Amino acid sequence: MRAGSPGTKTAGQWVSAGETEEAEEVEKTEEAEETEESAGRVVDAAMSEVLKLD
């Protein structure tokens, strides 16, 4: 970002720094949720395998 500019230019539109930070936060939250879902599937699969051993 240039000194004195109102924000960053994205796809031909100026975006304020606050909006950019908010979008990054949303993206991080979505990635965390996907990681959590993936981990849950791994745990479910592992528990399934453990139960088969009984």
CHARMM-style PDB file with segment names, atoms N, HN, CA, C and O in Angstrom:
ATOM      1  N   MET     1       0.852  -1.167   0.000  1.00  0.00      PROA
ATOM      2  CA  MET     1       0.000   0.000   0.000  1.00  0.00      PROA
ATOM      3  C   MET     1       0.904   1.238   0.000  1.00  0.00      PROA
ATOM      4  O   MET     1       1.871   1.313   0.758  1.00  0.00      PROA
ATOM      5  N   ARG     2       0.582   2.182  -0.840  1.00  0.00      PROA
ATOM      6  HN  ARG     2      -0.204   2.121  -1.456  1.00  0.00      PROA
ATOM      7  CA  ARG     2       1.357   3.421  -0.927  1.00  0.00      PROA
ATOM      8  C   ARG     2       1.041   4.312   0.270  1.00  0.00      PROA
ATOM      9  O   ARG     2      -0.067   4.295   0.807  1.00  0.00      PROA
ATOM     10  N   ALA     3       2.031   5.080   0.667  1.00  0.00      PROA
ATOM     11  HN  ALA     3       2.931   5.094   0.231  1.00  0.00      PROA
ATOM     12  CA  ALA     3       1.797   6.045   1.745  1.00  0.00      PROA
ATOM     13  C   ALA     3       0.743   7.042   1.289  1.00  0.00      PROA
ATOM     14  O   ALA     3       0.827   7.573   0.181  1.00  0.00      PROA
ATOM     15  N   GLY     4      -0.227   7.294   2.117  1.00  0.00      PROA
ATOM     16  HN  GLY     4      -0.295   6.863   3.017  1.00  0.00      PROA
ATOM     17  CA  GLY     4      -1.272   8.255   1.792  1.00  0.00      PROA
ATOM     18  C   GLY     4      -2.433   7.678   1.020  1.00  0.00      PROA
ATOM     19  O   GLY     4      -3.399   8.393   0.755  1.00  0.00      PROA
ATOM     20  N   SER     5      -2.379   6.414   0.648  1.00  0.00      PROA
ATOM     21  HN  SER     5      -1.594   5.833   0.863  1.00  0.00      PROA
ATOM     22  CA  SER     5      -3.504   5.830  -0.081  1.00  0.00      PROA
ATOM     23  C   SER     5      -4.584   5.396   0.914  1.00  0.00      PROA
ATOM     24  O   SER     5      -4.269   5.063   2.057  1.00  0.00      PROA
ATOM     25  N   PRO     6      -5.843   5.395   0.495  1.00  0.00      PROA
ATOM     26  CA  PRO     6      -6.937   5.070   1.418  1.00  0.00      PROA
ATOM     27  C   PRO     6      -7.028   3.593   1.764  1.00  0.00      PROA
ATOM     28  O   PRO     6      -7.731   3.227   2.706  1.00  0.00      PROA
ATOM     29  N   GLY     7      -6.351   2.759   1.046  1.00  0.00      PROA
ATOM     30  HN  GLY     7      -5.780   3.056   0.280  1.00  0.00      PROA
ATOM     31  CA  GLY     7      -6.416   1.320   1.300  1.00  0.00      PROA
ATOM     32  C   GLY     7      -5.662   0.588   0.218  1.00  0.00      PROA
ATOM     33  O   GLY     7      -4.699   1.118  -0.337  1.00  0.00      PROA
ATOM     34  N   THR     8      -6.079  -0.605  -0.086  1.00  0.00      PROA
ATOM     35  HN  THR     8      -6.861  -1.036   0.364  1.00  0.00      PROA
ATOM     36  CA  THR     8      -5.440  -1.372  -1.140  1.00  0.00      PROA
ATOM     37  C   THR     8      -6.407  -1.515  -2.299  1.00  0.00      PROA
ATOM     38  O   THR     8      -7.625  -1.478  -2.122  1.00  0.00      PROA
ATOM     39  N   LYS     9      -5.849  -1.679  -3.479  1.00  0.00      PROA
ATOM     40  HN  LYS     9      -4.859  -1.709  -3.623  1.00  0.00      PROA
ATOM     41  CA  LYS     9      -6.689  -1.818  -4.666  1.00  0.00      PROA
ATOM     42  C   LYS     9      -6.831  -3.307  -4.969  1.00  0.00      PROA
ATOM     43  O   LYS     9      -5.838  -4.007  -5.168  1.00  0.00      PROA
ATOM     44  N   THR    10      -8.059  -3.776  -5.002  1.00  0.00      PROA
ATOM     45  HN  THR    10      -8.866  -3.207  -4.841  1.00  0.00      PROA
ATOM     46  CA  THR    10      -8.342  -5.178  -5.249  1.00  0.00      PROA
ATOM     47  C   THR    10      -9.351  -5.276  -6.380  1.00  0.00      PROA
ATOM     48  O   THR    10     -10.433  -4.695  -6.298  1.00  0.00      PROA
ATOM     49  N   ALA    11      -9.011  -5.998  -7.422  1.00  0.00      PROA
ATOM     50  HN  ALA    11      -8.132  -6.469  -7.488  1.00  0.00      PROA
ATOM     51  CA  ALA    11      -9.902  -6.203  -8.573  1.00  0.00      PROA
ATOM     52  C   ALA    11     -10.474  -4.884  -9.085  1.00  0.00      PROA
ATOM     53  O   ALA    11     -11.656  -4.788  -9.415  1.00  0.00      PROA
ATOM     54  N   GLY    12      -9.612  -3.872  -9.143  1.00  0.00      PROA
ATOM     55  HN  GLY    12      -8.652  -3.949  -8.875  1.00  0.00      PROA
ATOM     56  CA  GLY    12     -10.033  -2.600  -9.698  1.00  0.00      PROA
ATOM     57  C   GLY    12     -10.800  -1.707  -8.752  1.00  0.00      PROA
ATOM     58  O   GLY    12     -11.249  -0.635  -9.158  1.00  0.00      PROA
ATOM     59  N   GLN    13     -10.967  -2.110  -7.499  1.00  0.00      PROA
ATOM     60  HN  GLN    13     -10.602  -2.980  -7.169  1.00  0.00      PROA
ATOM     61  CA  GLN    13     -11.717  -1.299  -6.537  1.00  0.00      PROA
ATOM     62  C   GLN    13     -10.835  -1.011  -5.328  1.00  0.00      PROA
ATOM     63  O   GLN    13     -10.055  -1.858  -4.893  1.00  0.00      PROA
ATOM     64  N   TRP    14     -10.972   0.193  -4.798  1.00  0.00      PROA
ATOM     65  HN  TRP    14     -11.605   0.881  -5.152  1.00  0.00      PROA
ATOM     66  CA  TRP    14     -10.231   0.526  -3.585  1.00  0.00      PROA
ATOM     67  C   TRP    14     -10.952  -0.067  -2.382  1.00  0.00      PROA
ATOM     68  O   TRP    14     -12.169   0.059  -2.242  1.00  0.00      PROA
ATOM     69  N   VAL    15     -10.182  -0.714  -1.521  1.00  0.00      PROA
ATOM     70  HN  VAL    15      -9.193  -0.816  -1.634  1.00  0.00      PROA
ATOM     71  CA  VAL    15     -10.738  -1.332  -0.318  1.00  0.00      PROA
ATOM     72  C   VAL    15     -10.038  -0.695   0.872  1.00  0.00      PROA
ATOM     73  O   VAL    15      -8.812  -0.589   0.892  1.00  0.00      PROA
ATOM     74  N   SER    16     -10.802  -0.277   1.851  1.00  0.00      PROA
ATOM     75  HN  SER    16     -11.799  -0.363   1.835  1.00  0.00      PROA
ATOM     76  CA  SER    16     -10.192   0.348   3.031  1.00  0.00      PROA
ATOM     77  C   SER    16      -9.395  -0.692   3.811  1.00  0.00      PROA
ATOM     78  O   SER    16      -9.657  -1.892   3.724  1.00  0.00      PROA
ATOM     79  N   ALA    17      -8.436  -0.216   4.560  1.00  0.00      PROA
ATOM     80  HN  ALA    17      -8.223   0.758   4.631  1.00  0.00      PROA
ATOM     81  CA  ALA    17      -7.602  -1.125   5.356  1.00  0.00      PROA
ATOM     82  C   ALA    17      -8.456  -1.943   6.321  1.00  0.00      PROA
ATOM     83  O   ALA    17      -8.174  -3.121   6.539  1.00  0.00      PROA
ATOM     84  N   GLY    18      -9.496  -1.339   6.904  1.00  0.00      PROA
ATOM     85  HN  GLY    18      -9.725  -0.382   6.727  1.00  0.00      PROA
ATOM     86  CA  GLY    18     -10.369  -2.062   7.830  1.00  0.00      PROA
ATOM     87  C   GLY    18     -11.089  -3.205   7.154  1.00  0.00      PROA
ATOM     88  O   GLY    18     -11.217  -4.286   7.729  1.00  0.00      PROA
ATOM     89  N   GLU    19     -11.568  -2.978   5.928  1.00  0.00      PROA
ATOM     90  HN  GLU    19     -11.464  -2.100   5.461  1.00  0.00      PROA
ATOM     91  CA  GLU    19     -12.260  -4.040   5.193  1.00  0.00      PROA
ATOM     92  C   GLU    19     -11.293  -5.166   4.843  1.00  0.00      PROA
ATOM     93  O   GLU    19     -11.666  -6.339   4.870  1.00  0.00      PROA
ATOM     94  N   THR    20     -10.052  -4.811   4.515  1.00  0.00      PROA
ATOM     95  HN  THR    20      -9.748  -3.858   4.493  1.00  0.00      PROA
ATOM     96  CA  THR    20      -9.048  -5.826   4.191  1.00  0.00      PROA
ATOM     97  C   THR    20      -8.774  -6.704   5.405  1.00  0.00      PROA
ATOM     98  O   THR    20      -8.711  -7.928   5.292  1.00  0.00      PROA
ATOM     99  N   GLU    21      -8.609  -6.068   6.579  1.00  0.00      PROA
ATOM    100  HN  GLU    21      -8.661  -5.074   6.671  1.00  0.00      PROA
ATOM    101  CA  GLU    21      -8.367  -6.833   7.800  1.00  0.00      PROA
ATOM    102  C   GLU    21      -9.549  -7.737   8.123  1.00  0.00      PROA
ATOM    103  O   GLU    21      -9.360  -8.879   8.544  1.00  0.00      PROA
ATOM    104  N   GLU    22     -10.758  -7.239   7.931  1.00  0.00      PROA
ATOM    105  HN  GLU    22     -10.911  -6.312   7.589  1.00  0.00      PROA
ATOM    106  CA  GLU    22     -11.957  -8.036   8.208  1.00  0.00      PROA
ATOM    107  C   GLU    22     -12.014  -9.246   7.278  1.00  0.00      PROA
ATOM    108  O   GLU    22     -12.331 -10.351   7.718  1.00  0.00      PROA
ATOM    109  N   ALA    23     -11.711  -9.045   6.002  1.00  0.00      PROA
ATOM    110  HN  ALA    23     -11.453  -8.147   5.645  1.00  0.00      PROA
ATOM    111  CA  ALA    23     -11.724 -10.149   5.035  1.00  0.00      PROA
ATOM    112  C   ALA    23     -10.676 -11.189   5.390  1.00  0.00      PROA
ATOM    113  O   ALA    23     -10.923 -12.388   5.262  1.00  0.00      PROA
ATOM    114  N   GLU    24      -9.506 -10.742   5.836  1.00  0.00      PROA
ATOM    115  HN  GLU    24      -9.305  -9.768   5.940  1.00  0.00      PROA
ATOM    116  CA  GLU    24      -8.459 -11.684   6.240  1.00  0.00      PROA
ATOM    117  C   GLU    24      -8.897 -12.482   7.464  1.00  0.00      PROA
ATOM    118  O   GLU    24      -8.627 -13.680   7.555  1.00  0.00      PROA
ATOM    119  N   GLU    25      -9.571 -11.825   8.402  1.00  0.00      PROA
ATOM    120  HN  GLU    25      -9.790 -10.853   8.329  1.00  0.00      PROA
ATOM    121  CA  GLU    25     -10.048 -12.499   9.612  1.00  0.00      PROA
ATOM    122  C   GLU    25     -11.102 -13.557   9.258  1.00  0.00      PROA
ATOM    123  O   GLU    25     -11.083 -14.660   9.804  1.00  0.00      PROA
ATOM    124  N   VAL    26     -12.014 -13.219   8.348  1.00  0.00      PROA
ATOM    125  HN  VAL    26     -12.029 -12.322   7.905  1.00  0.00      PROA
ATOM    126  CA  VAL    26     -13.038 -14.170   7.902  1.00  0.00      PROA
ATOM    127  C   VAL    26     -12.369 -15.373   7.251  1.00  0.00      PROA
ATOM    128  O   VAL    26     -12.760 -16.514   7.498  1.00  0.00      PROA
ATOM    129  N   GLU    27     -11.355 -15.118   6.417  1.00  0.00      PROA
ATOM    130  HN  GLU    27     -11.038 -14.192   6.217  1.00  0.00      PROA
ATOM    131  CA  GLU    27     -10.650 -16.209   5.738  1.00  0.00      PROA
ATOM    132  C   GLU    27      -9.962 -17.114   6.754  1.00  0.00      PROA
ATOM    133  O   GLU    27     -10.013 -18.337   6.628  1.00  0.00      PROA
ATOM    134  N   LYS    28      -9.321 -16.523   7.758  1.00  0.00      PROA
ATOM    135  HN  LYS    28      -9.279 -15.529   7.861  1.00  0.00      PROA
ATOM    136  CA  LYS    28      -8.654 -17.323   8.795  1.00  0.00      PROA
ATOM    137  C   LYS    28      -9.676 -18.166   9.559  1.00  0.00      PROA
ATOM    138  O   LYS    28      -9.411 -19.326   9.873  1.00  0.00      PROA
ATOM    139  N   THR    29     -10.834 -17.590   9.858  1.00  0.00      PROA
ATOM    140  HN  THR    29     -11.049 -16.647   9.603  1.00  0.00      PROA
ATOM    141  CA  THR    29     -11.887 -18.314  10.579  1.00  0.00      PROA
ATOM    142  C   THR    29     -12.386 -19.489   9.750  1.00  0.00      PROA
ATOM    143  O   THR    29     -12.584 -20.582  10.280  1.00  0.00      PROA
ATOM    144  N   GLU    30     -12.592 -19.272   8.453  1.00  0.00      PROA
ATOM    145  HN  GLU    30     -12.432 -18.383   8.023  1.00  0.00      PROA
ATOM    146  CA  GLU    30     -13.062 -20.347   7.576  1.00  0.00      PROA
ATOM    147  C   GLU    30     -12.020 -21.459   7.494  1.00  0.00      PROA
ATOM    148  O   GLU    30     -12.374 -22.637   7.516  1.00  0.00      PROA
ATOM    149  N   GLU    31     -10.733 -21.098   7.399  1.00  0.00      PROA
ATOM    150  HN  GLU    31     -10.445 -20.140   7.381  1.00  0.00      PROA
ATOM    151  CA  GLU    31      -9.672 -22.107   7.354  1.00  0.00      PROA
ATOM    152  C   GLU    31      -9.626 -22.896   8.657  1.00  0.00      PROA
ATOM    153  O   GLU    31      -9.417 -24.109   8.640  1.00  0.00      PROA
ATOM    154  N   ALA    32      -9.819 -22.223   9.776  1.00  0.00      PROA
ATOM    155  HN  ALA    32      -9.989 -21.238   9.789  1.00  0.00      PROA
ATOM    156  CA  ALA    32      -9.811 -22.901  11.078  1.00  0.00      PROA
ATOM    157  C   ALA    32     -10.972 -23.873  11.177  1.00  0.00      PROA
ATOM    158  O   ALA    32     -10.819 -24.980  11.693  1.00  0.00      PROA
ATOM    159  N   GLU    33     -12.137 -23.462  10.684  1.00  0.00      PROA
ATOM    160  HN  GLU    33     -12.261 -22.563  10.265  1.00  0.00      PROA
ATOM    161  CA  GLU    33     -13.308 -24.348  10.718  1.00  0.00      PROA
ATOM    162  C   GLU    33     -13.080 -25.574   9.840  1.00  0.00      PROA
ATOM    163  O   GLU    33     -13.452 -26.684  10.220  1.00  0.00      PROA
ATOM    164  N   GLU    34     -12.471 -25.383   8.665  1.00  0.00      PROA
ATOM    165  HN  GLU    34     -12.169 -24.481   8.357  1.00  0.00      PROA
ATOM    166  CA  GLU    34     -12.185 -26.519   7.788  1.00  0.00      PROA
ATOM    167  C   GLU    34     -11.194 -27.468   8.445  1.00  0.00      PROA
ATOM    168  O   GLU    34     -11.339 -28.687   8.351  1.00  0.00      PROA
ATOM    169  N   THR    35     -10.180 -26.907   9.112  1.00  0.00      PROA
ATOM    170  HN  THR    35     -10.061 -25.917   9.188  1.00  0.00      PROA
ATOM    171  CA  THR    35      -9.190 -27.737   9.806  1.00  0.00      PROA
ATOM    172  C   THR    35      -9.858 -28.522  10.928  1.00  0.00      PROA
ATOM    173  O   THR    35      -9.570 -29.703  11.123  1.00  0.00      PROA
ATOM    174  N   GLU    36     -10.747 -27.868  11.661  1.00  0.00      PROA
ATOM    175  HN  GLU    36     -10.982 -26.909  11.503  1.00  0.00      PROA
ATOM    176  CA  GLU    36     -11.457 -28.522  12.758  1.00  0.00      PROA
ATOM    177  C   GLU    36     -12.329 -29.662  12.232  1.00  0.00      PROA
ATOM    178  O   GLU    36     -12.369 -30.740  12.825  1.00  0.00      PROA
ATOM    179  N   GLU    37     -13.026 -29.426  11.120  1.00  0.00      PROA
ATOM    180  HN  GLU    37     -12.994 -28.550  10.638  1.00  0.00      PROA
ATOM    181  CA  GLU    37     -13.865 -30.475  10.528  1.00  0.00      PROA
ATOM    182  C   GLU    37     -13.009 -31.650  10.071  1.00  0.00      PROA
ATOM    183  O   GLU    37     -13.375 -32.806  10.280  1.00  0.00      PROA
ATOM    184  N   SER    38     -11.871 -31.355   9.449  1.00  0.00      PROA
ATOM    185  HN  SER    38     -11.574 -30.416   9.279  1.00  0.00      PROA
ATOM    186  CA  SER    38     -10.970 -32.402   8.981  1.00  0.00      PROA
ATOM    187  C   SER    38     -10.447 -33.214  10.166  1.00  0.00      PROA
ATOM    188  O   SER    38     -10.397 -34.443  10.107  1.00  0.00      PROA
ATOM    189  N   ALA    39     -10.059 -32.526  11.237  1.00  0.00      PROA
ATOM    190  HN  ALA    39     -10.099 -31.528  11.285  1.00  0.00      PROA
ATOM    191  CA  ALA    39      -9.566 -33.218  12.430  1.00  0.00      PROA
ATOM    192  C   ALA    39     -10.661 -34.100  13.020  1.00  0.00      PROA
ATOM    193  O   ALA    39     -10.398 -35.212  13.477  1.00  0.00      PROA
ATOM    194  N   GLY    40     -11.881 -33.596  13.005  1.00  0.00      PROA
ATOM    195  HN  GLY    40     -12.095 -32.692  12.634  1.00  0.00      PROA
ATOM    196  CA  GLY    40     -12.999 -34.392  13.518  1.00  0.00      PROA
ATOM    197  C   GLY    40     -13.189 -35.671  12.722  1.00  0.00      PROA
ATOM    198  O   GLY    40     -13.482 -36.722  13.293  1.00  0.00      PROA
ATOM    199  N   ARG    41     -13.023 -35.591  11.405  1.00  0.00      PROA
ATOM    200  HN  ARG    41     -12.785 -34.738  10.941  1.00  0.00      PROA
ATOM    201  CA  ARG    41     -13.155 -36.793  10.568  1.00  0.00      PROA
ATOM    202  C   ARG    41     -12.042 -37.785  10.866  1.00  0.00      PROA
ATOM    203  O   ARG    41     -12.273 -38.994  10.877  1.00  0.00      PROA
ATOM    204  N   VAL    42     -10.828 -37.280  11.110  1.00  0.00      PROA
ATOM    205  HN  VAL    42     -10.640 -36.298  11.102  1.00  0.00      PROA
ATOM    206  CA  VAL    42      -9.705 -38.158  11.438  1.00  0.00      PROA
ATOM    207  C   VAL    42      -9.960 -38.868  12.763  1.00  0.00      PROA
ATOM    208  O   VAL    42      -9.724 -40.070  12.885  1.00  0.00      PROA
ATOM    209  N   VAL    43     -10.441 -38.125  13.752  1.00  0.00      PROA
ATOM    210  HN  VAL    43     -10.633 -37.149  13.653  1.00  0.00      PROA
ATOM    211  CA  VAL    43     -10.740 -38.714  15.057  1.00  0.00      PROA
ATOM    212  C   VAL    43     -11.847 -39.752  14.921  1.00  0.00      PROA
ATOM    213  O   VAL    43     -11.755 -40.828  15.512  1.00  0.00      PROA
ATOM    214  N   ASP    44     -12.886 -39.449  14.156  1.00  0.00      PROA
ATOM    215  HN  ASP    44     -12.960 -38.575  13.676  1.00  0.00      PROA
ATOM    216  CA  ASP    44     -13.978 -40.404  13.956  1.00  0.00      PROA
ATOM    217  C   ASP    44     -13.464 -41.685  13.310  1.00  0.00      PROA
ATOM    218  O   ASP    44     -13.843 -42.783  13.720  1.00  0.00      PROA
ATOM    219  N   ALA    45     -12.610 -41.552  12.310  1.00  0.00      PROA
ATOM    220  HN  ALA    45     -12.303 -40.660  11.977  1.00  0.00      PROA
ATOM    221  CA  ALA    45     -12.062 -42.725  11.632  1.00  0.00      PROA
ATOM    222  C   ALA    45     -11.191 -43.539  12.589  1.00  0.00      PROA
ATOM    223  O   ALA    45     -11.245 -44.769  12.586  1.00  0.00      PROA
ATOM    224  N   ALA    46     -10.400 -42.865  13.397  1.00  0.00      PROA
ATOM    225  HN  ALA    46     -10.355 -41.866  13.400  1.00  0.00      PROA
ATOM    226  CA  ALA    46      -9.543 -43.559  14.357  1.00  0.00      PROA
ATOM    227  C   ALA    46     -10.382 -44.288  15.394  1.00  0.00      PROA
ATOM    228  O   ALA    46     -10.085 -45.433  15.734  1.00  0.00      PROA
ATOM    229  N   MET    47     -11.416 -43.647  15.895  1.00  0.00      PROA
ATOM    230  HN  MET    47     -11.657 -42.717  15.619  1.00  0.00      PROA
ATOM    231  CA  MET    47     -12.291 -44.298  16.882  1.00  0.00      PROA
ATOM    232  C   MET    47     -12.980 -45.509  16.268  1.00  0.00      PROA
ATOM    233  O   MET    47     -13.165 -46.527  16.935  1.00  0.00      PROA
ATOM    234  N   SER    48     -13.355 -45.401  15.019  1.00  0.00      PROA
ATOM    235  HN  SER    48     -13.205 -44.574  14.477  1.00  0.00      PROA
ATOM    236  CA  SER    48     -13.984 -46.515  14.328  1.00  0.00      PROA
ATOM    237  C   SER    48     -13.026 -47.706  14.268  1.00  0.00      PROA
ATOM    238  O   SER    48     -13.424 -48.848  14.496  1.00  0.00      PROA
ATOM    239  N   GLU    49     -11.762 -47.422  13.957  1.00  0.00      PROA
ATOM    240  HN  GLU    49     -11.439 -46.494  13.772  1.00  0.00      PROA
ATOM    241  CA  GLU    49     -10.757 -48.488  13.896  1.00  0.00      PROA
ATOM    242  C   GLU    49     -10.526 -49.102  15.278  1.00  0.00      PROA
ATOM    243  O   GLU    49     -10.372 -50.317  15.398  1.00  0.00      PROA
ATOM    244  N   VAL    50     -10.501 -48.278  16.305  1.00  0.00      PROA
ATOM    245  HN  VAL    50     -10.626 -47.291  16.207  1.00  0.00      PROA
ATOM    246  CA  VAL    50     -10.305 -48.779  17.673  1.00  0.00      PROA
ATOM    247  C   VAL    50     -11.461 -49.689  18.052  1.00  0.00      PROA
ATOM    248  O   VAL    50     -11.250 -50.742  18.654  1.00  0.00      PROA
ATOM    249  N   LEU    51     -12.668 -49.297  17.708  1.00  0.00      PROA
ATOM    250  HN  LEU    51     -12.839 -48.441  17.219  1.00  0.00      PROA
ATOM    251  CA  LEU    51     -13.834 -50.108  18.058  1.00  0.00      PROA
ATOM    252  C   LEU    51     -13.825 -51.445  17.320  1.00  0.00      PROA
ATOM    253  O   LEU    51     -14.336 -52.439  17.837  1.00  0.00      PROA
ATOM    254  N   LYS    52     -13.253 -51.478  16.123  1.00  0.00      PROA
ATOM    255  HN  LYS    52     -12.838 -50.670  15.703  1.00  0.00      PROA
ATOM    256  CA  LYS    52     -13.155 -52.742  15.379  1.00  0.00      PROA
ATOM    257  C   LYS    52     -12.222 -53.721  16.074  1.00  0.00      PROA
ATOM    258  O   LYS    52     -12.375 -54.934  15.924  1.00  0.00      PROA
ATOM    259  N   LEU    53     -11.250 -53.208  16.838  1.00  0.00      PROA
ATOM    260  HN  LEU    53     -11.126 -52.224  16.960  1.00  0.00      PROA
ATOM    261  CA  LEU    53     -10.288 -54.075  17.513  1.00  0.00      PROA
ATOM    262  C   LEU    53     -10.894 -54.809  18.702  1.00  0.00      PROA
ATOM    263  O   LEU    53     -10.399 -55.860  19.107  1.00  0.00      PROA
ATOM    264  N   ASP    54     -11.958 -54.257  19.255  1.00  0.00      PROA
ATOM    265  HN  ASP    54     -12.360 -53.402  18.926  1.00  0.00      PROA
ATOM    266  CA  ASP    54     -12.578 -54.878  20.440  1.00  0.00      PROA
ATOM    267  C   ASP    54     -13.213 -56.198  20.132  1.00  0.00      PROA
ATOM    268  OT1 ASP    54     -13.772 -56.837  21.024  1.00  0.00      PROA
TER     269      ASP     54
END
